[in-house]
Amino acid sequence: IEFMLDIDGDLRSLFNWNTQQVFLFVEARLFNHEGKTSSHIIWDKIITEAKDATLQLAAVRKYNVFASLEALKEPWNLTAYYDVTPIGGLI
């Protein structure tokens, strides 16, 4: 399965004197009829400077998901997450 994503966002507010980098990723989670879930990271990016933290990406793809044809009939949930890595202190 190949996902094509449009991603718009402004993450500049996450940057301050103690921000080393921001790790941004999109997870695709499949919920099947048996109550089981599987999750796959389908896109990620490391942002190291505030000037690069404004995203306007169209039709991006990075990682493919290998799933059965039955999986296409089940609901998928796409969620974007981020993690800020500080220069010093606790993560």
Salt bridges, closest charged atoms under 4 A:
GLU2 OE2 - ARG61 NH1 3.39
ASP10 OD2 - ARG12 NH2 2.58
GLU27 OE2 - ARG29 NH2 3.24
GLU34 OE2 - HIS33 NE2 3.95
GLU34 OE1 - LYS36 NZ 3.88
ASP44 OD1 - LYS62 NZ 2.64
GLU49 OE1 - LYS51 NZ 3.74
ASP52 OD1 - LYS51 NZ 3.44
GLU70 OE2 - LYS73 NZ 3.38
GLU74 OE2 - HIS33 ND1 3.11
